[in-house]
Amino acid sequence: MNRTIKTLIVDDERLNREELIYLLNNFPSIEIVGQANSGEACIMEAMKKKPDLIFLDVEMPEMDGMETAAALKELKNSPLIVFATAYPQFAVQAFRYEAIDYLLKPYDEKQLEQTIARIEKTLSYVVEKEQDVANKLGIENEEGVIYVDPTEILYFQSVDKQVKIVTKSNVFFSKKTLKDLEKRLSTFRFFRIHKSYVINLHYVSKLTPWFNGAYNLQVFGRNESLPVSRNYVKSLREQLEL
């Protein structure tokens, strides 16, 4: 992973917290962002620090680890949970709360190493998926939100207070404006050729003069011609290095 794993240590025994922190300091990927000595304090710290990971003691007075885990799952971005306890009989119950692992006290360094490796792998996958979604264009319709890879988009066309999004294999409609889409995709090679059209420069196949300084443009895989207003011709030719 390219970033550290923000970690919260929760145990009602101070010495247990200190021992685990000492062991976790051997892992560069782990960043200890806080401690808590009760379930209630854990939830408050989690809301404030937003950790990626919580090492959670099972046996605590008042609000035990299982109750705390149930409450943590209600948070918007719930952290991964590793239960820690001296009692192996809690293992089955722990995994009902979707814990990523279960550590027995006293801590075994080899087992802890395996746990951290599993956590790193899990969070790396999550980060990759988040980045993948972040790089895609979300289009909302009646069925929900569809995520489209911008590199698959041929052009946008403003039509009747909507924007038609033409991709290599499909056509979608968005309620966003062309201006909004241009801003959202500013890091990609999209270029406005007309007040109603924005094209992906990678897919320009033909540019031909039309009349009065305007041009027609064609994109790969489509038969229709798109209008290029004369106000955009010079900049378009520069973009295409003509």
C-alpha atoms as an extended CHARMM CRD file, in Angstrom:
* protein
*
       242  EXT
         1         1  MET       CA              0.0000000000        0.0000000000        0.0000000000  PROA      1               0.0000000000
         2         2  ASN       CA              1.0860000000        3.5590000000       -0.6880000000  PROA      2               0.0000000000
         3         3  ARG       CA             -0.5050000000        4.9270000000        2.4730000000  PROA      3               0.0000000000
         4         4  THR       CA             -0.4490000000        3.8940000000        6.0970000000  PROA      4               0.0000000000
         5         5  ILE       CA             -3.2670000000        1.9920000000        7.7800000000  PROA      5               0.0000000000
         6         6  LYS       CA             -4.8310000000        4.2050000000       10.4520000000  PROA      6               0.0000000000
         7         7  THR       CA             -5.2420000000        1.9420000000       13.4620000000  PROA      7               0.0000000000
         8         8  LEU       CA             -7.1310000000        2.2280000000       16.7510000000  PROA      8               0.0000000000
         9         9  ILE       CA             -6.2790000000        0.0160000000       19.7490000000  PROA      9               0.0000000000
        10        10  VAL       CA             -9.1560000000       -0.8460000000       22.0900000000  PROA      10              0.0000000000
        11        11  ASP       CA             -8.6430000000       -2.7410000000       25.3590000000  PROA      11              0.0000000000
        12        12  ASP       CA             -9.7120000000       -2.0000000000       28.9170000000  PROA      12              0.0000000000
        13        13  GLU       CA             -6.2470000000       -3.0920000000       30.1620000000  PROA      13              0.0000000000
        14        14  ARG       CA             -3.5190000000       -0.4780000000       29.6570000000  PROA      14              0.0000000000
        15        15  LEU       CA             -0.6920000000       -3.0510000000       29.6160000000  PROA      15              0.0000000000
        16        16  ASN       CA             -2.4340000000       -5.0160000000       26.8680000000  PROA      16              0.0000000000
        17        17  ARG       CA             -2.7410000000       -1.8670000000       24.7590000000  PROA      17              0.0000000000
        18        18  GLU       CA              0.9100000000       -1.0200000000       25.2860000000  PROA      18              0.0000000000
        19        19  GLU       CA              2.0400000000       -4.5400000000       24.3700000000  PROA      19              0.0000000000
        20        20  LEU       CA              0.0800000000       -4.5150000000       21.1220000000  PROA      20              0.0000000000
        21        21  ILE       CA              1.2990000000       -1.0370000000       20.2140000000  PROA      21              0.0000000000
        22        22  TYR       CA              4.8790000000       -2.1880000000       20.8240000000  PROA      22              0.0000000000
        23        23  LEU       CA              4.3970000000       -5.1390000000       18.4580000000  PROA      23              0.0000000000
        24        24  LEU       CA              2.6140000000       -3.0780000000       15.8080000000  PROA      24              0.0000000000
        25        25  ASN       CA              5.4510000000       -0.5610000000       15.7350000000  PROA      25              0.0000000000
        26        26  ASN       CA              7.4010000000       -3.2150000000       13.8120000000  PROA      26              0.0000000000
        27        27  PHE       CA              5.0620000000       -2.7830000000       10.8440000000  PROA      27              0.0000000000
        28        28  PRO       CA              5.7250000000        0.3630000000        8.7530000000  PROA      28              0.0000000000
        29        29  SER       CA              2.2540000000        0.2180000000        7.2150000000  PROA      29              0.0000000000
        30        30  ILE       CA              0.5340000000        0.5920000000       10.6000000000  PROA      30              0.0000000000
        31        31  GLU       CA             -0.1260000000        4.0860000000       11.9670000000  PROA      31              0.0000000000
        32        32  ILE       CA             -1.5220000000        4.1530000000       15.5110000000  PROA      32              0.0000000000
        33        33  VAL       CA             -4.0100000000        7.0260000000       15.6060000000  PROA      33              0.0000000000
        34        34  GLY       CA             -5.5180000000        6.4170000000       19.0280000000  PROA      34              0.0000000000
        35        35  GLN       CA             -6.4280000000        4.2040000000       21.9630000000  PROA      35              0.0000000000
        36        36  ALA       CA             -9.6290000000        3.5120000000       23.8800000000  PROA      36              0.0000000000
        37        37  ASN       CA            -10.3180000000        1.6380000000       27.1110000000  PROA      37              0.0000000000
        38        38  SER       CA            -14.0270000000        0.9380000000       26.5670000000  PROA      38              0.0000000000
        39        39  GLY       CA            -16.5850000000        0.2910000000       23.8780000000  PROA      39              0.0000000000
        40        40  GLU       CA            -18.1290000000        3.7270000000       24.2830000000  PROA      40              0.0000000000
        41        41  ALA       CA            -14.7310000000        5.4310000000       24.0020000000  PROA      41              0.0000000000
        42        42  CYS       CA            -13.9420000000        3.2860000000       20.9540000000  PROA      42              0.0000000000
        43        43  ILE       CA            -17.0170000000        4.4910000000       19.0890000000  PROA      43              0.0000000000
        44        44  MET       CA            -16.2450000000        8.1270000000       19.9020000000  PROA      44              0.0000000000
        45        45  GLU       CA            -12.6340000000        7.7230000000       18.7510000000  PROA      45              0.0000000000
        46        46  ALA       CA            -13.7370000000        5.9200000000       15.5860000000  PROA      46              0.0000000000
        47        47  MET       CA            -16.1320000000        8.7380000000       14.6980000000  PROA      47              0.0000000000
        48        48  LYS       CA            -13.4000000000       11.3070000000       15.2900000000  PROA      48              0.0000000000
        49        49  LYS       CA            -10.3010000000        9.5520000000       13.8900000000  PROA      49              0.0000000000
        50        50  LYS       CA            -11.9870000000        7.4570000000       11.1460000000  PROA      50              0.0000000000
        51        51  PRO       CA             -9.5160000000        4.5530000000       11.4080000000  PROA      51              0.0000000000
        52        52  ASP       CA             -9.0890000000        1.9200000000        8.7200000000  PROA      52              0.0000000000
        53        53  LEU       CA             -8.5460000000       -0.7830000000       11.3300000000  PROA      53              0.0000000000
        54        54  ILE       CA             -9.4750000000       -1.4760000000       14.9540000000  PROA      54              0.0000000000
        55        55  PHE       CA             -7.9090000000       -4.0750000000       17.2300000000  PROA      55              0.0000000000
        56        56  LEU       CA            -10.8310000000       -4.7290000000       19.5530000000  PROA      56              0.0000000000
        57        57  ASP       CA            -10.7470000000       -6.5530000000       22.8850000000  PROA      57              0.0000000000
        58        58  VAL       CA            -13.7260000000       -8.8610000000       23.3950000000  PROA      58              0.0000000000
        59        59  GLU       CA            -13.9530000000       -8.9290000000       27.2000000000  PROA      59              0.0000000000
        60        60  MET       CA            -14.6630000000       -5.3830000000       28.3930000000  PROA      60              0.0000000000
        61        61  PRO       CA            -17.0400000000       -4.1540000000       31.1250000000  PROA      61              0.0000000000
        62        62  GLU       CA            -20.3810000000       -2.5320000000       30.2720000000  PROA      62              0.0000000000
        63        63  MET       CA            -20.1160000000       -2.5710000000       26.4530000000  PROA      63              0.0000000000
        64        64  ASP       CA            -18.1490000000       -5.6170000000       25.3220000000  PROA      64              0.0000000000
        65        65  GLY       CA            -16.2860000000       -6.0950000000       22.0540000000  PROA      65              0.0000000000
        66        66  MET       CA            -19.1810000000       -7.7770000000       20.2520000000  PROA      66              0.0000000000
        67        67  GLU       CA            -21.5980000000       -4.9650000000       21.1050000000  PROA      67              0.0000000000
        68        68  THR       CA            -18.9650000000       -2.4370000000       20.0910000000  PROA      68              0.0000000000
        69        69  ALA       CA            -18.4060000000       -4.2030000000       16.7580000000  PROA      69              0.0000000000
        70        70  ALA       CA            -22.1430000000       -4.1310000000       16.0410000000  PROA      70              0.0000000000
        71        71  ALA       CA            -22.1950000000       -0.3710000000       16.6860000000  PROA      71              0.0000000000
        72        72  LEU       CA            -19.1050000000        0.1910000000       14.5220000000  PROA      72              0.0000000000
        73        73  LYS       CA            -20.7970000000       -1.5480000000       11.5940000000  PROA      73              0.0000000000
        74        74  GLU       CA            -23.4250000000        1.2120000000       11.6340000000  PROA      74              0.0000000000
        75        75  LEU       CA            -20.8280000000        3.8950000000       10.8620000000  PROA      75              0.0000000000
        76        76  LYS       CA            -20.7320000000        5.2840000000        7.3280000000  PROA      76              0.0000000000
        77        77  ASN       CA            -17.2340000000        3.9800000000        6.6490000000  PROA      77              0.0000000000
        78        78  SER       CA            -16.9030000000        1.1290000000        9.0910000000  PROA      78              0.0000000000
        79        79  PRO       CA            -13.3240000000        0.0120000000        9.8340000000  PROA      79              0.0000000000
        80        80  LEU       CA            -11.8850000000       -3.4700000000        9.5720000000  PROA      80              0.0000000000
        81        81  ILE       CA            -11.9870000000       -5.2630000000       12.9220000000  PROA      81              0.0000000000
        82        82  VAL       CA             -9.5000000000       -7.6670000000       14.4730000000  PROA      82              0.0000000000
        83        83  PHE       CA            -10.8050000000       -9.1630000000       17.7000000000  PROA      83              0.0000000000
        84        84  ALA       CA             -8.2930000000       -9.8280000000       20.4700000000  PROA      84              0.0000000000
        85        85  THR       CA             -9.0190000000      -12.0030000000       23.4970000000  PROA      85              0.0000000000
        86        86  ALA       CA             -7.6480000000      -14.6980000000       25.7700000000  PROA      86              0.0000000000
        87        87  TYR       CA            -10.7800000000      -16.7970000000       25.2150000000  PROA      87              0.0000000000
        88        88  PRO       CA            -10.8990000000      -18.9500000000       22.0380000000  PROA      88              0.0000000000
        89        89  GLN       CA            -14.6040000000      -19.7460000000       22.4830000000  PROA      89              0.0000000000
        90        90  PHE       CA            -15.4790000000      -16.3050000000       21.0990000000  PROA      90              0.0000000000
        91        91  ALA       CA            -13.9990000000      -17.0540000000       17.6550000000  PROA      91              0.0000000000
        92        92  VAL       CA            -17.2000000000      -18.1880000000       15.9010000000  PROA      92              0.0000000000
        93        93  GLN       CA            -19.1850000000      -15.2830000000       17.3000000000  PROA      93              0.0000000000
        94        94  ALA       CA            -16.4510000000      -12.8550000000       16.2410000000  PROA      94              0.0000000000
        95        95  PHE       CA            -16.7200000000      -13.7670000000       12.5740000000  PROA      95              0.0000000000
        96        96  ARG       CA            -20.4570000000      -13.1250000000       12.6450000000  PROA      96              0.0000000000
        97        97  TYR       CA            -19.4300000000       -9.4850000000       12.8760000000  PROA      97              0.0000000000
        98        98  GLU       CA            -17.3040000000       -9.8610000000        9.7190000000  PROA      98              0.0000000000
        99        99  ALA       CA            -14.0390000000       -9.5350000000       11.6130000000  PROA      99              0.0000000000
       100       100  ILE       CA            -11.0360000000       -9.8290000000        9.3390000000  PROA      100             0.0000000000
       101       101  ASP       CA             -9.1900000000      -11.8690000000       11.9730000000  PROA      101             0.0000000000
       102       102  TYR       CA             -9.1490000000      -13.0880000000       15.5600000000  PROA      102             0.0000000000
       103       103  LEU       CA             -6.0300000000      -12.9400000000       17.7300000000  PROA      103             0.0000000000
       104       104  LEU       CA             -5.4880000000      -14.8510000000       20.9430000000  PROA      104             0.0000000000
       105       105  LYS       CA             -3.6420000000      -13.3460000000       23.8980000000  PROA      105             0.0000000000
       106       106  PRO       CA             -0.7920000000      -13.5280000000       24.6230000000  PROA      106             0.0000000000
       107       107  TYR       CA             -0.0360000000      -12.3140000000       21.1210000000  PROA      107             0.0000000000
       108       108  ASP       CA              1.9170000000      -14.5430000000       18.7870000000  PROA      108             0.0000000000
       109       109  GLU       CA              4.2070000000      -12.4320000000       16.5910000000  PROA      109             0.0000000000
       110       110  LYS       CA              3.9800000000      -14.8260000000       13.6450000000  PROA      110             0.0000000000
       111       111  GLN       CA              0.1930000000      -14.8010000000       13.7310000000  PROA      111             0.0000000000
       112       112  LEU       CA              0.1960000000      -11.0130000000       14.0240000000  PROA      112             0.0000000000
       113       113  GLU       CA              2.4450000000      -10.8130000000       10.9630000000  PROA      113             0.0000000000
       114       114  GLN       CA             -0.0030000000      -12.9730000000        8.9940000000  PROA      114             0.0000000000
       115       115  THR       CA             -2.8970000000      -10.8170000000       10.1520000000  PROA      115             0.0000000000
       116       116  ILE       CA             -1.2030000000       -7.6050000000        9.0350000000  PROA      116             0.0000000000
       117       117  ALA       CA             -0.4050000000       -9.1580000000        5.6420000000  PROA      117             0.0000000000
       118       118  ARG       CA             -4.0780000000      -10.0800000000        5.2080000000  PROA      118             0.0000000000
       119       119  ILE       CA             -5.1600000000       -6.5660000000        6.1800000000  PROA      119             0.0000000000
       120       120  GLU       CA             -2.6930000000       -4.9600000000        3.7620000000  PROA      120             0.0000000000
       121       121  LYS       CA             -3.9570000000       -7.1460000000        0.9280000000  PROA      121             0.0000000000
       122       122  THR       CA             -7.5970000000       -6.3880000000        1.7260000000  PROA      122             0.0000000000
       123       123  LEU       CA             -7.1170000000       -2.6320000000        1.9810000000  PROA      123             0.0000000000
       124       124  SER       CA             -4.9690000000       -2.5100000000       -1.1690000000  PROA      124             0.0000000000
       125       125  TYR       CA             -7.8370000000       -4.1000000000       -3.0800000000  PROA      125             0.0000000000
       126       126  VAL       CA            -10.3300000000       -1.6320000000       -1.5840000000  PROA      126             0.0000000000
       127       127  VAL       CA             -8.1280000000        1.3540000000       -2.4990000000  PROA      127             0.0000000000
       128       128  GLU       CA             -7.6890000000        0.0690000000       -6.0580000000  PROA      128             0.0000000000
       129       129  LYS       CA            -11.4540000000       -0.3380000000       -6.4540000000  PROA      129             0.0000000000
       130       130  GLU       CA            -12.0780000000        3.1470000000       -5.0500000000  PROA      130             0.0000000000
       131       131  GLN       CA             -9.5300000000        4.6430000000       -7.4460000000  PROA      131             0.0000000000
       132       132  ASP       CA            -11.0650000000        2.7280000000      -10.3320000000  PROA      132             0.0000000000
       133       133  VAL       CA            -14.5240000000        4.1130000000       -9.5480000000  PROA      133             0.0000000000
       134       134  ALA       CA            -13.1170000000        7.6180000000       -8.9530000000  PROA      134             0.0000000000
       135       135  ASN       CA            -11.5810000000        7.6030000000      -12.4380000000  PROA      135             0.0000000000
       136       136  LYS       CA            -14.8930000000        6.6830000000      -14.0460000000  PROA      136             0.0000000000
       137       137  LEU       CA            -17.8370000000        8.8760000000      -14.9390000000  PROA      137             0.0000000000
       138       138  GLY       CA            -20.9600000000        8.1570000000      -12.8970000000  PROA      138             0.0000000000
       139       139  ILE       CA            -24.1670000000        8.3760000000      -14.9420000000  PROA      139             0.0000000000
       140       140  GLU       CA            -27.4180000000        8.2410000000      -12.9970000000  PROA      140             0.0000000000
       141       141  ASN       CA            -30.5380000000        6.7390000000      -14.5690000000  PROA      141             0.0000000000
       142       142  GLU       CA            -33.7230000000        4.9100000000      -13.5170000000  PROA      142             0.0000000000
       143       143  GLU       CA            -31.7650000000        1.7330000000      -12.7510000000  PROA      143             0.0000000000
       144       144  GLY       CA            -29.1850000000        3.4300000000      -10.5250000000  PROA      144             0.0000000000
       145       145  VAL       CA            -25.6880000000        4.6980000000      -11.2800000000  PROA      145             0.0000000000
       146       146  ILE       CA            -23.6470000000        3.3510000000      -14.1910000000  PROA      146             0.0000000000
       147       147  TYR       CA            -19.8800000000        3.9360000000      -14.1720000000  PROA      147             0.0000000000
       148       148  VAL       CA            -18.3510000000        4.5680000000      -17.5850000000  PROA      148             0.0000000000
       149       149  ASP       CA            -14.6520000000        4.5510000000      -18.4230000000  PROA      149             0.0000000000
       150       150  PRO       CA            -13.9200000000        8.0040000000      -19.9620000000  PROA      150             0.0000000000
       151       151  THR       CA            -11.4680000000        6.4410000000      -22.4120000000  PROA      151             0.0000000000
       152       152  GLU       CA            -14.4350000000        4.5490000000      -23.9360000000  PROA      152             0.0000000000
       153       153  ILE       CA            -16.4180000000        7.7430000000      -24.6190000000  PROA      153             0.0000000000
       154       154  LEU       CA            -16.4400000000        8.9950000000      -28.2320000000  PROA      154             0.0000000000
       155       155  TYR       CA            -18.3320000000       12.2370000000      -27.7520000000  PROA      155             0.0000000000
       156       156  PHE       CA            -20.9820000000       14.1670000000      -25.8090000000  PROA      156             0.0000000000
       157       157  GLN       CA            -23.9420000000       15.9420000000      -27.3890000000  PROA      157             0.0000000000
       158       158  SER       CA            -26.3120000000       18.3780000000      -25.7010000000  PROA      158             0.0000000000
       159       159  VAL       CA            -29.8820000000       17.3270000000      -26.5840000000  PROA      159             0.0000000000
       160       160  ASP       CA            -33.1130000000       18.7040000000      -25.0750000000  PROA      160             0.0000000000
       161       161  LYS       CA            -31.7000000000       19.7020000000      -21.6740000000  PROA      161             0.0000000000
       162       162  GLN       CA            -29.8010000000       16.4080000000      -21.4580000000  PROA      162             0.0000000000
       163       163  VAL       CA            -26.3960000000       15.2570000000      -22.5970000000  PROA      163             0.0000000000
       164       164  LYS       CA            -26.1370000000       12.2230000000      -24.8460000000  PROA      164             0.0000000000
       165       165  ILE       CA            -23.0110000000       10.2360000000      -24.0530000000  PROA      165             0.0000000000
       166       166  VAL       CA            -21.8610000000        8.0800000000      -26.9600000000  PROA      166             0.0000000000
       167       167  THR       CA            -19.3750000000        5.3320000000      -26.1260000000  PROA      167             0.0000000000
       168       168  LYS       CA            -17.8030000000        2.6130000000      -28.2520000000  PROA      168             0.0000000000
       169       169  SER       CA            -20.6030000000        0.2020000000      -27.4370000000  PROA      169             0.0000000000
       170       170  ASN       CA            -23.5060000000        2.1510000000      -25.9450000000  PROA      170             0.0000000000
       171       171  VAL       CA            -25.3960000000        5.4250000000      -25.6140000000  PROA      171             0.0000000000
       172       172  PHE       CA            -26.3360000000        6.9770000000      -22.2640000000  PROA      172             0.0000000000
       173       173  PHE       CA            -28.1130000000       10.1490000000      -21.2040000000  PROA      173             0.0000000000
       174       174  SER       CA            -27.1010000000       12.4100000000      -18.3340000000  PROA      174             0.0000000000
       175       175  LYS       CA            -28.7900000000       15.3680000000      -16.6540000000  PROA      175             0.0000000000
       176       176  LYS       CA            -25.4170000000       17.0560000000      -16.1960000000  PROA      176             0.0000000000
       177       177  THR       CA            -24.4470000000       19.9200000000      -18.4920000000  PROA      177             0.0000000000
       178       178  LEU       CA            -21.6650000000       19.8120000000      -21.0650000000  PROA      178             0.0000000000
       179       179  LYS       CA            -19.7800000000       22.3190000000      -18.9380000000  PROA      179             0.0000000000
       180       180  ASP       CA            -20.0380000000       20.0440000000      -15.8910000000  PROA      180             0.0000000000
       181       181  LEU       CA            -18.7730000000       17.0620000000      -17.8800000000  PROA      181             0.0000000000
       182       182  GLU       CA            -15.8900000000       19.0570000000      -19.3730000000  PROA      182             0.0000000000
       183       183  LYS       CA            -14.8060000000       20.0640000000      -15.8740000000  PROA      183             0.0000000000
       184       184  ARG       CA            -15.1800000000       16.5320000000      -14.4970000000  PROA      184             0.0000000000
       185       185  LEU       CA            -13.0700000000       15.0750000000      -17.3300000000  PROA      185             0.0000000000
       186       186  SER       CA            -10.5130000000       17.8580000000      -17.6120000000  PROA      186             0.0000000000
       187       187  THR       CA             -7.6180000000       15.4040000000      -17.1660000000  PROA      187             0.0000000000
       188       188  PHE       CA             -8.7070000000       13.4440000000      -20.2600000000  PROA      188             0.0000000000
       189       189  ARG       CA             -8.3930000000       14.5380000000      -23.9010000000  PROA      189             0.0000000000
       190       190  PHE       CA            -11.8700000000       15.9420000000      -24.4160000000  PROA      190             0.0000000000
       191       191  PHE       CA            -12.3650000000       19.0570000000      -26.5160000000  PROA      191             0.0000000000
       192       192  ARG       CA            -15.3880000000       21.2450000000      -27.2870000000  PROA      192             0.0000000000
       193       193  ILE       CA            -15.9760000000       21.6180000000      -31.0370000000  PROA      193             0.0000000000
       194       194  HSD       CA            -19.4050000000       23.2550000000      -30.9190000000  PROA      194             0.0000000000
       195       195  LYS       CA            -21.7870000000       24.6970000000      -28.3270000000  PROA      195             0.0000000000
       196       196  SER       CA            -23.5270000000       21.2950000000      -28.3420000000  PROA      196             0.0000000000
       197       197  TYR       CA            -20.6050000000       18.8980000000      -28.8310000000  PROA      197             0.0000000000
       198       198  VAL       CA            -17.5260000000       17.7640000000      -26.9160000000  PROA      198             0.0000000000
       199       199  ILE       CA            -15.3790000000       15.0700000000      -28.5130000000  PROA      199             0.0000000000
       200       200  ASN       CA            -12.6680000000       12.6750000000      -27.3940000000  PROA      200             0.0000000000
       201       201  LEU       CA             -9.6130000000       13.6930000000      -29.4190000000  PROA      201             0.0000000000
       202       202  HSD       CA             -8.3130000000       10.1280000000      -29.4120000000  PROA      202             0.0000000000
       203       203  TYR       CA            -11.1610000000        9.0400000000      -31.7030000000  PROA      203             0.0000000000
       204       204  VAL       CA            -11.0490000000       11.7260000000      -34.3990000000  PROA      204             0.0000000000
       205       205  SER       CA            -10.8760000000        9.9040000000      -37.7460000000  PROA      205             0.0000000000
       206       206  LYS       CA            -11.5760000000       12.6310000000      -40.2840000000  PROA      206             0.0000000000
       207       207  LEU       CA            -11.7970000000       16.4230000000      -40.4450000000  PROA      207             0.0000000000
       208       208  THR       CA            -13.1770000000       18.0460000000      -43.6030000000  PROA      208             0.0000000000
       209       209  PRO       CA            -14.0070000000       21.6630000000      -44.5480000000  PROA      209             0.0000000000
       210       210  TRP       CA            -17.6980000000       22.4320000000      -44.7300000000  PROA      210             0.0000000000
       211       211  PHE       CA            -18.6460000000       26.0700000000      -45.4140000000  PROA      211             0.0000000000
       212       212  ASN       CA            -18.0220000000       29.5550000000      -44.0700000000  PROA      212             0.0000000000
       213       213  GLY       CA            -14.9460000000       28.3920000000      -42.1390000000  PROA      213             0.0000000000
       214       214  ALA       CA            -16.7390000000       25.5520000000      -40.3480000000  PROA      214             0.0000000000
       215       215  TYR       CA            -15.7600000000       21.8790000000      -40.5580000000  PROA      215             0.0000000000
       216       216  ASN       CA            -17.2900000000       18.4370000000      -40.2480000000  PROA      216             0.0000000000
       217       217  LEU       CA            -15.6730000000       15.8460000000      -38.0250000000  PROA      217             0.0000000000
       218       218  GLN       CA            -16.0060000000       12.0790000000      -37.9040000000  PROA      218             0.0000000000
       219       219  VAL       CA            -15.0260000000        9.7150000000      -35.1150000000  PROA      219             0.0000000000
       220       220  PHE       CA            -13.9650000000        6.1000000000      -35.3870000000  PROA      220             0.0000000000
       221       221  GLY       CA            -16.8310000000        3.6170000000      -35.4230000000  PROA      221             0.0000000000
       222       222  ARG       CA            -19.5880000000        6.1550000000      -36.1700000000  PROA      222             0.0000000000
       223       223  ASN       CA            -21.1170000000        7.1070000000      -39.5170000000  PROA      223             0.0000000000
       224       224  GLU       CA            -22.5020000000       10.5200000000      -38.5870000000  PROA      224             0.0000000000
       225       225  SER       CA            -20.6030000000       13.7890000000      -39.0310000000  PROA      225             0.0000000000
       226       226  LEU       CA            -20.2720000000       16.1970000000      -36.1140000000  PROA      226             0.0000000000
       227       227  PRO       CA            -20.2170000000       19.9720000000      -36.7090000000  PROA      227             0.0000000000
       228       228  VAL       CA            -17.1220000000       21.9760000000      -35.7960000000  PROA      228             0.0000000000
       229       229  SER       CA            -17.9530000000       25.6640000000      -35.3220000000  PROA      229             0.0000000000
       230       230  ARG       CA            -15.4650000000       27.9910000000      -36.9700000000  PROA      230             0.0000000000
       231       231  ASN       CA            -14.7430000000       29.5330000000      -33.5470000000  PROA      231             0.0000000000
       232       232  TYR       CA            -13.2150000000       26.2080000000      -32.4730000000  PROA      232             0.0000000000
       233       233  VAL       CA            -11.4440000000       25.2050000000      -35.7020000000  PROA      233             0.0000000000
       234       234  LYS       CA             -8.0860000000       26.8450000000      -35.0020000000  PROA      234             0.0000000000
       235       235  SER       CA             -7.8190000000       25.4280000000      -31.4730000000  PROA      235             0.0000000000
       236       236  LEU       CA             -8.9280000000       21.9960000000      -32.6840000000  PROA      236             0.0000000000
       237       237  ARG       CA             -6.2800000000       21.9390000000      -35.4030000000  PROA      237             0.0000000000
       238       238  GLU       CA             -3.6770000000       22.8620000000      -32.7840000000  PROA      238             0.0000000000
       239       239  GLN       CA             -4.8720000000       20.0510000000      -30.5280000000  PROA      239             0.0000000000
       240       240  LEU       CA             -4.6220000000       17.6230000000      -33.4480000000  PROA      240             0.0000000000
       241       241  GLU       CA             -1.2280000000       19.1130000000      -34.3920000000  PROA      241             0.0000000000
       242       242  LEU       CA             -2.3980000000       20.0110000000      -37.9140000000  PROA      242             0.0000000000
